[in-house]
Amino acid sequence: MTFAEKLDFLMTLTKTSNSALAQWTNIDPSYISRLRRGDRTPASNESYTMSMASYFSKNCSQDFQWNTIVEMMGGTNLSRSINDKDTRKDLIHSWLNEEKPAKGSMVRGFLDNMSISQPVGLSSVSVRDDGAVRPSLENALIAYGNTGMRESARIFLEKVVQSGKKHALLLFSDQDTSWITEDPGFMKEWAQLLTKALMSGNRIKIIHTVSRNIDEMMTAIRAWVPLYMTGAIEPFYYPKIRDGLFKRTLYVAPGTAAVSSAAMGSDLSDTSLFIVTDEVSVASFEREFMRYLNMCKPLMKIYKKNDTAEFSRDLLDFEASRSNVRVEGPPSIYTLPLNTVERIISNISVLPKQDILDFMRNRSDLFERNILTNVYMHQIILPEIDDVRRGNAEIVISDYFCGIPIYYTARDLTEHISNIIRYLQNFSNYHVRVIESSENKGYILYAKEDRGVLVSKTTPPSVTFIMNESNLTAAFWDYLDRKAYPGWMTEVSRAETIATLEKYIESLNKE
């Protein structure tokens, strides 16, 4: 196991957050995050690894925790019985700094296995023909290299569209993406073919590879965002680390066609791709994909404005986890006063009103409980006053709950900003910094440390993503955390923000 894998294992076992371990070891939480992801590796003489070992030995308060650590170490019954925290600390420290399994244990395992094994009797091996159905080469095509990857993808999607069927397309590839990016013309064609397939009533289940470096992963996911917004794609990821030596591509349109290839490493020049259309082969590849999918987790959940019930339920689940928070975007609905909400929905034909009020009350309660124990930093963008006066300043994600976008009046917004000031005056963990709209391109970015991230588009049509995968969560958290430097969380900064908000209210209500 790598240092990153061991650290993540220990933090998960002891339910330790990045910020808690950072405070103990006196290093930055974002650096803990990078160590945990494997973006950074400690030098052999780093003192903080001993501090980490001390922390984990101290926080293994349950026998099962220490026994689980010993199992991961490959330790003995003697190790299980050790109760002395200093000895445990030394064992954990030694384990953390071992990048590879001990050679002695590997050799011992080999010898033990050799001692109980028997040679295979070759004369006893028989092969029989069971008469299984085999595909004809007439129903298969073979292509090679990057050009073949493009051609096979093109043929696959054309067959999907031409079939007239509505498939649940199954897509996975962890092979190098150069076959797409090296030909800008094909990139456009690929997007058009995918869009055409979706418009024909097909849906997609795609397994993303999160073992790529974070930049490559974000690039791949960003390319899919326009298609995600159709609501016809379900993205997944495999949660365990793969060695990445052998790369695989598997596309399946059940009952129609499949593409399969495998290669060693990132070199696609000698890769062979098989495009099959016979029922036996396509069904076989479908079963293979589904076995892999069953070991995967949803990468993100995607919500459009009509997904009210599901979004409301999942948002409350997201809010329920206690964690430090970073937000960038317009004023959040959970700081909207309940009496303001009640007045707003009383003036529109929305049903059921009580469900909306109950949801808003629950969300405000969760928010207030969280800021009692965790630091909350909102880099807030205030609506343009002219937009408010023209009735063009939307209350964020209101269309999810009311069916239509709801726009601020000057009174509504005054009450909302006044409530934010009240929170600033009464909750020391709540911090706000007013930023310019030019710093944000029409989205809400809401990250909870080690828990998840919500990204919502604030211009029609609404779409929201909730992600819990640890690498994505850490990437968004690090992005926002770098902006939230301590100078914005002082009492002087708090007073300045309150003065700015009061001045905004005054300008908003000028005739």
CORURFEN-V275638 format. One record per residue. RES is the residue in one letter. SS is DSSP state (hx for helix, st for strand, lp for the rest). PHI is phi as a letter, one per 30 degrees, with the letter a starting at -180 (* if undefined). PSI is psi in whole degrees, -180 to 180 (999 if undefined). Layout:
((RES & SS & PHI & PSI) (RES & SS & PHI & PSI))
//
This chain:
((M & lp & * & 147) (T & lp & d & 167) (F & hx & e & -43) (A & hx & d & -44) (E & hx & d & -42) (K & hx & d & -44) (L & hx & d & -45) (D & hx & d & -41) (F & hx & d & -48) (L & hx & d & -41) (M & hx & d & -38) (T & hx & d & -44) (L & hx & d & -39) (T & lp & c & 6) (K & lp & h & 50) (T & lp & c & 130) (S & lp & d & 162) (N & hx & e & -43) (S & hx & d & -35) (A & hx & d & -45) (L & hx & d & -36) (A & hx & d & -41) (Q & hx & d & -40) (W & hx & d & -41) (T & hx & c & -6) (N & lp & i & 39) (I & lp & b & 168) (D & lp & d & 139) (P & hx & e & -36) (S & hx & d & -30) (Y & hx & d & -38) (I & hx & e & -44) (S & hx & e & -43) (R & hx & d & -38) (L & hx & d & -40) (R & hx & d & -33) (R & hx & d & -14) (G & lp & j & 7) (D & lp & d & -21) (R & lp & b & 148) (T & lp & b & 130) (P & lp & d & 146) (A & lp & d & 161) (S & lp & d & -24) (N & lp & c & 15) (E & lp & d & 128) (S & lp & d & -25) (Y & hx & d & -19) (T & hx & d & -32) (M & hx & d & -38) (S & hx & d & -40) (M & hx & d & -45) (A & hx & d & -39) (S & hx & d & -43) (Y & hx & d & -49) (F & hx & d & -36) (S & hx & d & -37) (K & hx & d & -34) (N & hx & c & 6) (C & lp & d & 71) (S & lp & d & -17) (Q & lp & c & 143) (D & hx & e & -39) (F & hx & d & -31) (Q & hx & d & -48) (W & hx & d & -40) (N & hx & d & -37) (T & hx & d & -40) (I & hx & d & -43) (V & hx & d & -40) (E & hx & e & -45) (M & hx & d & -33) (M & hx & d & -17) (G & lp & i & 29) (G & lp & d & 180) (T & lp & c & 176) (N & hx & d & -31) (L & hx & d & -44) (S & hx & d & -36) (R & hx & d & -34) (S & lp & d & -3) (I & lp & d & 124) (N & lp & c & -15) (D & lp & d & 124) (K & hx & d & -35) (D & hx & d & -41) (T & hx & d & -42) (R & hx & d & -41) (K & hx & e & -46) (D & hx & d & -39) (L & hx & d & -44) (I & hx & d & -42) (H & hx & d & -45) (S & hx & d & -41) (W & hx & d & -44) (L & hx & e & -34) (N & lp & c & 3) (E & lp & c & 112) (E & lp & d & -25) (K & lp & b & 155) (P & lp & d & 148) (A & lp & d & 133) (K & hx & d & -36) (G & hx & e & -44) (S & hx & d & -35) (M & hx & d & -45) (V & hx & d & -42) (R & hx & d & -41) (G & hx & d & -41) (F & hx & d & -45) (L & hx & d & -41) (D & hx & d & -43) (N & hx & d & -39) (M & hx & d & -35) (S & hx & d & -24) (I & hx & c & -5) (S & lp & d & 156) (Q & lp & c & 145) (P & lp & d & 146) (V & lp & d & 130) (G & lp & d & 100) (L & hx & d & -32) (S & hx & d & -18) (S & hx & d & -6) (V & lp & d & 128) (S & lp & b & 150) (V & lp & b & 131) (R & lp & b & 152) (D & lp & c & 113) (D & lp & c & 8) (G & lp & i & 22) (A & lp & d & 150) (V & lp & d & 131) (R & lp & b & 140) (P & lp & d & 150) (S & lp & d & 145) (L & hx & d & -14) (E & hx & d & -22) (N & hx & c & 18) (A & st & b & 146) (L & st & b & 152) (I & st & b & 134) (A & st & b & 166) (Y & st & b & 145) (G & hx & i & -166) (N & hx & d & -41) (T & hx & d & -42) (G & hx & d & -36) (M & hx & d & -44) (R & hx & d & -44) (E & hx & d & -41) (S & hx & d & -39) (A & hx & d & -41) (R & hx & d & -49) (I & hx & d & -43) (F & hx & e & -51) (L & hx & d & -35) (E & hx & d & -41) (K & hx & d & -36) (V & hx & d & -49) (V & hx & d & -43) (Q & hx & d & -23) (S & hx & d & -27) (G & lp & i & 2) (K & lp & c & 161) (K & lp & c & 105) (H & lp & c & 161) (A & st & c & 95) (L & st & d & 138) (L & st & c & 116) (L & st & b & 131) (F & st & b & 136) (S & st & a & 128) (D & lp & c & 16) (Q & lp & d & 161) (D & lp & e & 137) (T & lp & d & 9) (S & hx & d & -26) (W & hx & d & -23) (I & hx & c & -50) (T & hx & d & -23) (E & lp & d & -11) (D & lp & b & 93) (P & hx & e & -35) (G & hx & d & -39) (F & hx & d & -36) (M & hx & e & -44) (K & hx & d & -42) (E & hx & d & -42) (W & hx & d & -45) (A & hx & d & -40) (Q & hx & d & -42) (L & hx & d & -41) (L & hx & d & -44) (T & hx & d & -42) (K & hx & d & -40) (A & hx & d & -41) (L & hx & d & -40) (M & hx & d & -22) (S & lp & d & 3) (G & lp & j & 5) (N & lp & d & 153) (R & st & b & 166) (I & st & b & 134) (K & st & c & 118) (I & st & b & 136) (I & st & c & 115) (H & st & d & 155) (T & lp & c & 112) (V & lp & c & 1) (S & lp & d & -4) (R & lp & d & 166) (N & lp & d & 157) (I & hx & d & -35) (D & hx & d & -44) (E & hx & d & -40) (M & hx & d & -45) (M & hx & d & -37) (T & hx & d & -45) (A & hx & d & -44) (I & hx & d & -40) (R & hx & e & -36) (A & hx & d & -25) (W & hx & c & -11) (V & hx & e & -47) (P & hx & e & -35) (L & hx & d & -35) (Y & hx & e & -37) (M & lp & d & -12) (T & lp & d & -19) (G & lp & i & 6) (A & lp & c & 10) (I & st & b & 133) (E & st & c & 111) (P & st & c & 141) (F & st & b & 171) (Y & st & b & 153) (Y & st & d & 121) (P & lp & d & -8) (K & lp & c & 160) (I & lp & d & 133) (R & lp & c & 153) (D & lp & d & -22) (G & lp & i & 7) (L & lp & d & -48) (F & st & c & 132) (K & st & c & 151) (R & st & b & 144) (T & st & b & 133) (L & st & b & 113) (Y & st & c & 133) (V & st & b & 128) (A & st & c & 98) (P & lp & e & 129) (G & lp & i & -2) (T & lp & b & -58) (A & st & a & 161) (A & st & b & 150) (V & st & b & 133) (S & st & b & 138) (S & st & a & 159) (A & st & b & 146) (A & st & b & 159) (M & st & c & 123) (G & lp & i & -155) (S & lp & c & -5) (D & lp & d & 115) (L & lp & c & 2) (S & lp & d & -33) (D & lp & c & 14) (T & lp & d & 135) (S & st & c & 136) (L & st & c & 138) (F & st & c & 125) (I & st & c & 114) (V & st & c & 150) (T & lp & b & -8) (D & lp & d & 149) (E & hx & d & -38) (V & hx & d & -49) (S & hx & d & -44) (V & hx & d & -42) (A & hx & d & -37) (S & hx & d & -45) (F & hx & d & -33) (E & hx & d & -43) (R & hx & d & -40) (E & hx & d & -45) (F & hx & d & -46) (M & hx & d & -32) (R & hx & d & -41) (Y & hx & d & -43) (L & hx & e & -36) (N & lp & d & -17) (M & lp & c & 2) (C & st & c & 169) (K & st & b & 155) (P & st & d & 130) (L & lp & d & -39) (M & st & a & 159) (K & st & c & 141) (I & st & c & 131) (Y & st & b & 132) (K & st & c & 175) (K & lp & d & -20) (N & lp & d & -2) (D & lp & c & 45) (T & hx & e & -53) (A & hx & d & -47) (E & hx & d & -43) (F & hx & d & -44) (S & hx & d & -44) (R & hx & d & -48) (D & hx & d & -32) (L & hx & d & -41) (L & hx & d & -37) (D & hx & d & -42) (F & hx & d & -43) (E & hx & d & -27) (A & hx & d & -24) (S & lp & d & 133) (R & lp & d & 125) (S & lp & a & 160) (N & lp & d & 150) (V & st & b & 141) (R & st & b & 132) (V & st & b & 143) (E & st & b & 126) (G & st & k & -170) (P & lp & d & 173) (P & lp & e & 137) (S & lp & d & 150) (I & hx & d & -22) (Y & hx & d & -10) (T & hx & c & 5) (L & lp & d & 124) (P & lp & e & 143) (L & hx & d & -35) (N & hx & d & -30) (T & hx & d & -43) (V & hx & e & -46) (E & hx & d & -41) (R & hx & d & -41) (I & hx & d & -50) (I & hx & d & -18) (S & hx & d & -20) (N & lp & c & 3) (I & lp & b & 155) (S & lp & d & 75) (V & lp & b & 136) (L & lp & b & 147) (P & lp & d & 129) (K & hx & d & -37) (Q & hx & d & -35) (D & hx & d & -39) (I & hx & d & -44) (L & hx & d & -41) (D & hx & d & -42) (F & hx & d & -47) (M & hx & d & -38) (R & hx & d & -44) (N & hx & d & -42) (R & hx & d & -40) (S & hx & d & -39) (D & hx & d & -44) (L & hx & d & -40) (F & hx & d & -46) (E & hx & d & -36) (R & hx & d & -39) (N & hx & d & -40) (I & hx & d & -4) (L & hx & d & -29) (T & hx & b & -11) (N & lp & b & 151) (V & lp & d & 131) (Y & st & b & 122) (M & st & b & 119) (H & st & c & 115) (Q & st & d & 102) (I & st & c & 141) (I & lp & c & 117) (L & lp & d & 140) (P & lp & e & 146) (E & lp & d & 132) (I & hx & d & -38) (D & hx & d & -37) (D & hx & d & -39) (V & hx & d & -46) (R & hx & d & -30) (R & lp & d & -2) (G & lp & i & 27) (N & lp & c & 7) (A & lp & c & 104) (E & st & d & 140) (I & lp & d & 122) (V & lp & e & 140) (I & lp & h & 25) (S & hx & d & -27) (D & hx & d & -20) (Y & hx & d & -36) (F & hx & c & -24) (C & hx & c & -5) (G & lp & i & -23) (I & lp & b & 155) (P & lp & d & 139) (I & lp & c & 136) (Y & st & c & 144) (Y & lp & d & 142) (T & lp & c & 168) (A & hx & d & -36) (R & hx & d & -46) (D & hx & e & -48) (L & hx & d & -37) (T & hx & e & -46) (E & hx & d & -37) (H & hx & d & -49) (I & hx & d & -36) (S & hx & d & -36) (N & hx & d & -35) (I & hx & d & -42) (I & hx & d & -41) (R & hx & d & -43) (Y & hx & d & -42) (L & hx & d & -36) (Q & hx & d & -23) (N & hx & c & -11) (F & lp & b & 110) (S & lp & d & -21) (N & lp & d & -6) (Y & st & c & 125) (H & st & b & 142) (V & st & b & 139) (R & st & b & 127) (V & st & d & 126) (I & lp & b & 164) (E & lp & d & 151) (S & hx & d & -23) (S & hx & d & -17) (E & hx & d & -1) (N & lp & b & 131) (K & lp & c & 50) (G & lp & i & 45) (Y & st & b & 162) (I & st & c & 131) (L & st & b & 118) (Y & st & b & 107) (A & st & c & 136) (K & st & c & 123) (E & lp & e & 125) (D & lp & i & 12) (R & lp & c & -45) (G & st & l & -180) (V & st & b & 142) (L & st & c & 130) (V & st & b & 125) (S & st & b & 132) (K & st & d & 128) (T & lp & c & 5) (T & lp & c & 146) (P & lp & d & 147) (P & lp & d & 143) (S & lp & d & 142) (V & st & a & 140) (T & st & b & 139) (F & st & c & 136) (I & st & c & 124) (M & st & b & 139) (N & lp & b & -3) (E & lp & d & 136) (S & hx & d & -38) (N & hx & d & -43) (L & hx & d & -44) (T & hx & e & -46) (A & hx & d & -38) (A & hx & d & -46) (F & hx & d & -39) (W & hx & d & -47) (D & hx & d & -39) (Y & hx & d & -47) (L & hx & d & -35) (D & hx & d & -33) (R & hx & d & -28) (K & hx & d & -26) (A & lp & c & 64) (Y & lp & d & 156) (P & hx & e & -27) (G & hx & d & -21) (W & hx & d & -2) (M & hx & c & 21) (T & lp & c & 167) (E & hx & d & -32) (V & hx & d & -45) (S & hx & d & -39) (R & hx & d & -45) (A & hx & d & -40) (E & hx & d & -41) (T & hx & d & -44) (I & hx & d & -42) (A & hx & d & -41) (T & hx & d & -43) (L & hx & d & -39) (E & hx & d & -39) (K & hx & d & -38) (Y & hx & d & -44) (I & hx & d & -42) (E & hx & d & -45) (S & hx & d & -37) (L & hx & d & -33) (N & lp & c & 8) (K & lp & d & 140) (E & lp & d & 999))
//
